[in-house]
Amino acid sequence: KRQIRATRILARVIDEEKDSLARKFVGFYQSMHKNPKRFLGLTVQHHVEEIKKLVDRHEAKTLLDYGCGKGMQYLGHRVHQQWGGILPHCYDPGVFGLHKKPYGKQFDGVICCDVLEHIPELLVEEVVEELLSFATHFVYANIALSPAGKNLPNGQNAHVTLKPPAWWQERFDKNST
């Protein structure tokens, strides 16, 4: 009984730590998004062809851009036109108006470019699990493997989780069904 109780207490402490860390980082990104020239969402335009292949292969009709930035890839550059005009649902916790997760919804595909390396390692597993839960057919994730050219308000490099490709693949494999 003591071991079970200790395990429950530890789990609660870890959950509280994760919640605190998530709020802290969302605050960092909300602050950084105030700069109109930062986090526009343009990284996706470097992956249009790969995403188009997945959209076509899976005959996707709905997409989620998880960590879309300010959405300029769709508003200004209109990259979605290359996917048959499918305008993704946009989610980014750092952008007011795009900050609400589409709980209870699923999408044929999920796009996540230049996002996961911004997530603290303690939270990566949950975010990968969430990405996979939103997708019915595919997740396209592009993850930077080197330091960012930006720092967080606390001085830390914005790419807080830099791991080799095999480490990231393990996270996806572990959470795939």
C-alpha positions, 0 to 999 in steps of 0.5 A, spaced: 500 500 500 505 504 501 508 503 494 502 504 491 501 511 495 508 513 493 507 512 486 501 516 486 504 522 489 510 521 485 505 521 479 501 527 481 508 531 483 510 529 475 504 532 472 504 538 476 511 539 474 509 538 467 503 543 467 508 548 470 513 547 465 508 547 459 505 554 462 512 557 462 513 555 455 507 557 452 508 564 456 515 564 452 512 563 446 506 568 447 511 573 448 516 572 442 510 571 438 508 579 439 514 580 435 510 580 428 517 578 424 517 571 428 514 565 428 510 566 421 509 559 420 513 559 413 517 553 414 512 549 411 513 552 405 520 547 404 515 541 405 510 542 400 511 537 395 512 531 401 506 533 404 502 533 397 504 526 396 501 524 403 495 528 401 494 525 395 496 518 397 491 518 403 486 522 399 486 527 405 480 532 406 482 535 412 489 537 415 491 540 422 497 544 422 500 543 429 504 549 431 502 553 425 506 560 427 502 566 425 499 562 419 502 566 413 504 560 410 496 560 408 494 567 408 500 570 404 504 564 401 497 560 400 501 553 400 495 549 401 493 551 394 498 546 392 494 540 396 488 541 392 486 548 396 485 544 403 486 549 408 488 546 415 485 547 421 491 552 425 493 551 432 499 554 435 499 555 443 503 562 442 498 565 437 492 568 440 486 566 436 489 560 434 491 557 441 485 553 442 487 545 441 481 542 437 480 537 442 475 531 440 477 532 433 481 528 428 484 530 421 486 526 415 493 528 416 497 532 421 503 537 419 508 539 424 514 543 422 519 546 426 515 545 432 517 539 436 524 541 438 521 547 441 518 542 446 521 541 453 524 534 453 519 532 459 513 534 455 515 531 448 512 524 449 505 527 451 506 532 445 507 526 440 502 522 443 497 528 442 499 529 434 498 522 433 491 522 436 489 528 432 491 524 425 487 518 422 492 517 416 498 521 417 503 525 421 508 529 417 513 532 422 520 536 420 524 536 426 530 541 427 537 537 429 541 544 431 540 550 435 536 555 433 538 562 431 533 565 437 533 565 444 527 564 449 526 570 454 530 566 459 536 566 454 536 559 453 536 557 445 529 556 442 531 549 440 530 546 447 530 539 445 536 537 440 536 529 439 538 525 433 533 522 428 533 515 432 531 518 438 525 522 435 523 516 431 523 512 437 518 517 440 513 516 434 514 508 434 513 508 442 506 512 441 504 509 434 498 504 434 
